[in-house]
Amino acid sequence: MAAVVALAAAPAQAQDAEKARQLFQQGSKYYDLGQFDKAIEAWQQGYDQKPDPGFLYNIAQAYRQKQDPAKAIFFYKGYLRNSPKAHNRAEVEQKIAALQKQLDAGGTGTNPPPPNNTTGTNPPPTDPTGPTVVVQPPPPNFTEPPPTIVQAPPPVTPGVVSNGRFDLTAAGGPAFWSSGVNGKAKPSFVLKLGAGYYFGAPMSRFRFRAGGLFGYTFLGANEDGSNVNFVSLLLDPTLEIRLNSSGSMYLDLDLGLGIQILTGLNRNSRLLAPNEMLSVDGAQGMFETRVGAAFGYRLSRELALFSSLSSSNSNKKQHFFEDISRVEWLFGVAYRL
């Protein structure tokens, strides 16, 4: 269920990026038509969807065309602050300097003072009893090339995956025995320790891990109630699947192959075939396979928490009762080196 929720987060982020792209295009259309207020509104909504510094630059360009130097300066500075390595930094700084001179010279924003009348000796007539006539500035000169609209590439969510190749894992939880015991078997505790090496780029969608796994559990399977100990030594190749853009959530699919060693087994154990006169000499080895899946969440680049569900099986060996199988539900921690 947690994996399904994680997979649903990726389409939501894609929808936000698509909405921002549509708003960028809409604002560009309004800008080309000289409808700067509508362009500003569209680009502000786009910035809400995806806080890309390019939107701030476009808004500043629109305010500059509206003859509003104060707001244009504000958004130009915001663009430089959020894009410190901008390729057009020198150009933007020149625009800021020119707009600042305009402000210092008396430009106030949307309604600058009317130009001086140099074509005659008398000022334009006004009606003293009527409303004040405000001389509007001439429309922007569209004969000059329009300012460059910067469409910065979509920002990449900072990854939370370490560049380290090695990891160490530790996990514990209950084991539920499904077969192998002549009679009922109570759940037991399992401890798992692992180590591995990763192949592939840290932010790849799929990565391969070559690792090993040590496991320990026990079961009160002897006739006198004493425990039989199970020690597992497995090769554990794993496929890691990144579930979101930052890599904070991931899914591991693994297949373990190795040996399972049983100690503490006596001749009257419920793991052995009934009605046989047997004696047990030392530890008993059995081939073991393990199939598992784990969902993990990274708290930081190095540290992650995970929960796994796996099934372990050893085929029936001579003189044993039947195949030995158990399901393990583990909770653990992983540390990347």
Solvent accessible surface area in square Angstrom, and as a share of the most:
residue,aa,sasa,rsa
1,M,202,0.90
2,A,52,0.41
3,A,26,0.20
4,V,105,0.61
5,V,108,0.62
6,A,1,0.01
7,L,86,0.43
8,A,62,0.48
9,A,36,0.28
10,A,38,0.29
11,P,71,0.44
12,A,52,0.41
13,Q,87,0.39
14,A,62,0.48
15,Q,123,0.55
16,D,65,0.34
17,A,19,0.15
18,E,78,0.35
19,K,91,0.39
20,A,4,0.03
21,R,95,0.35
22,Q,93,0.41
23,L,9,0.05
24,F,27,0.11
25,Q,106,0.47
26,Q,73,0.33
27,G,0,0.00
28,S,25,0.16
29,K,109,0.46
30,Y,43,0.16
31,Y,10,0.04
32,D,108,0.56
33,L,114,0.56
34,G,25,0.24
35,Q,72,0.32
36,F,17,0.07
37,D,93,0.48
38,K,106,0.45
39,A,0,0.00
40,I,10,0.05
41,E,97,0.43
42,A,5,0.04
43,W,0,0.00
44,Q,74,0.33
45,Q,82,0.36
46,G,0,0.00
47,Y,59,0.23
48,D,119,0.61
49,Q,69,0.31
50,K,42,0.18
51,P,88,0.55
52,D,9,0.05
53,P,26,0.17
54,G,2,0.02
55,F,14,0.06
56,L,16,0.08
57,Y,0,0.00
58,N,0,0.00
59,I,1,0.01
60,A,0,0.00
61,Q,0,0.00
62,A,0,0.00
63,Y,22,0.08
64,R,63,0.23
65,Q,27,0.12
66,K,53,0.22
67,Q,69,0.31
68,D,10,0.05
69,P,1,0.01
70,A,50,0.38
71,K,100,0.42
72,A,0,0.00
73,I,13,0.07
74,F,129,0.54
75,F,31,0.13
76,Y,0,0.00
77,K,104,0.44
78,G,5,0.05
79,Y,7,0.03
80,L,16,0.08
81,R,164,0.60
82,N,72,0.37
83,S,25,0.16
84,P,91,0.57
85,K,193,0.82
86,A,15,0.11
87,H,160,0.71
88,N,13,0.07
89,R,80,0.29
90,A,68,0.52
91,E,69,0.31
92,V,0,0.00
93,E,81,0.36
94,Q,130,0.58
95,K,34,0.15
96,I,23,0.12
97,A,52,0.40
98,A,61,0.47
99,L,13,0.07
100,Q,75,0.33
101,K,146,0.62
102,Q,63,0.28
103,L,49,0.24
104,D,108,0.56
105,A,92,0.72
106,G,39,0.38
107,G,11,0.11
108,T,106,0.62
109,G,4,0.04
110,T,72,0.42
111,N,94,0.48
112,P,30,0.19
113,P,93,0.58
114,P,76,0.48
115,P,99,0.62
116,N,135,0.69
117,N,69,0.36
118,T,120,0.70
119,T,133,0.77
120,G,41,0.40
121,T,137,0.80
122,N,118,0.61
123,P,103,0.65
124,P,83,0.52
125,P,130,0.82
126,T,98,0.57
127,D,83,0.43
128,P,128,0.81
129,T,126,0.73
130,G,29,0.28
131,P,122,0.77
132,T,125,0.73
133,V,101,0.58
134,V,91,0.52
135,V,71,0.41
136,Q,114,0.51
137,P,43,0.27
138,P,103,0.65
139,P,108,0.68
140,P,38,0.24
141,N,90,0.46
142,F,126,0.52
143,T,124,0.72
144,E,81,0.37
145,P,115,0.72
146,P,100,0.63
147,P,17,0.11
148,T,92,0.54
149,I,51,0.26
150,V,17,0.10
151,Q,111,0.49
152,A,32,0.25
153,P,108,0.68
154,P,78,0.49
155,P,63,0.40
156,V,131,0.75
157,T,65,0.38
158,P,106,0.67
159,G,18,0.17
160,V,43,0.25
161,V,7,0.04
162,S,11,0.07
163,N,119,0.61
164,G,16,0.15
165,R,89,0.32
166,F,113,0.47
167,D,6,0.03
168,L,92,0.46
169,T,30,0.18
170,A,38,0.29
171,A,10,0.08
172,G,18,0.17
173,G,9,0.09
174,P,46,0.29
175,A,0,0.00
176,F,94,0.39
177,W,26,0.09
178,S,81,0.52
179,S,33,0.21
180,G,0,0.00
181,V,12,0.07
182,N,61,0.31
183,G,55,0.53
184,K,192,0.81
185,A,28,0.22
186,K,169,0.71
187,P,84,0.53
188,S,13,0.08
189,F,105,0.44
190,V,0,0.00
191,L,68,0.34
192,K,7,0.03
193,L,79,0.39
194,G,10,0.10
195,A,48,0.38
196,G,9,0.08
197,Y,74,0.28
198,Y,6,0.02
199,F,102,0.42
200,G,36,0.35
201,A,58,0.45
202,P,32,0.20
203,M,68,0.30
204,S,36,0.24
205,R,104,0.38
206,F,118,0.49
207,R,7,0.03
208,F,94,0.39
209,R,17,0.06
210,A,45,0.35
211,G,16,0.15
212,G,28,0.27
213,L,25,0.12
214,F,76,0.32
215,G,2,0.02
216,Y,73,0.28
217,T,1,0.01
218,F,66,0.28
219,L,6,0.03
220,G,31,0.30
221,A,0,0.00
222,N,4,0.02
223,E,126,0.56
224,D,110,0.57
225,G,50,0.48
226,S,49,0.32
227,N,73,0.38
228,V,0,0.00
229,N,46,0.24
230,F,1,0.00
231,V,37,0.21
232,S,2,0.01
233,L,91,0.45
234,L,8,0.04
235,L,132,0.66
236,D,8,0.04
237,P,52,0.32
238,T,7,0.04
239,L,71,0.35
240,E,8,0.04
241,I,29,0.15
242,R,46,0.17
243,L,3,0.02
244,N,14,0.07
245,S,46,0.30
246,S,15,0.10
247,G,1,0.01
248,S,15,0.09
249,M,37,0.17
250,Y,11,0.04
251,L,41,0.20
252,D,23,0.12
253,L,74,0.37
254,D,19,0.10
255,L,82,0.41
256,G,0,0.00
257,L,76,0.38
258,G,18,0.17
259,I,76,0.39
260,Q,1,0.01
261,I,51,0.26
262,L,0,0.00
263,T,49,0.29
264,G,49,0.47
265,L,16,0.08
266,N,48,0.25
267,R,151,0.55
268,N,82,0.42
269,S,7,0.04
270,R,73,0.27
271,L,0,0.00
272,L,11,0.05
273,A,21,0.16
274,P,67,0.42
275,N,158,0.81
276,E,75,0.34
277,M,190,0.85
278,L,33,0.16
279,S,100,0.65
280,V,46,0.26
281,D,132,0.68
282,G,56,0.54
283,A,59,0.45
284,Q,40,0.18
285,G,31,0.30
286,M,9,0.04
287,F,126,0.53
288,E,1,0.01
289,T,43,0.25
290,R,13,0.05
291,V,93,0.53
292,G,8,0.08
293,A,41,0.32
294,A,12,0.10
295,F,50,0.21
296,G,1,0.01
297,Y,104,0.39
298,R,16,0.06
299,L,98,0.49
300,S,48,0.31
301,R,116,0.42
302,E,72,0.32
303,L,64,0.32
304,A,2,0.02
305,L,85,0.42
306,F,34,0.14
307,S,34,0.22
308,S,10,0.06
309,L,106,0.53
310,S,5,0.03
311,S,55,0.36
312,S,2,0.01
313,N,48,0.24
314,S,0,0.00
315,N,107,0.55
316,K,115,0.49
317,K,78,0.33
318,Q,139,0.62
319,H,84,0.37
320,F,6,0.02
321,F,63,0.26
322,E,61,0.28
323,D,55,0.29
324,I,2,0.01
325,S,19,0.12
326,R,4,0.02
327,V,55,0.32
328,E,0,0.00
329,W,119,0.42
330,L,3,0.02
331,F,107,0.45
332,G,14,0.13
333,V,58,0.34
334,A,14,0.11
335,Y,103,0.39
336,R,10,0.04
337,L,105,0.52
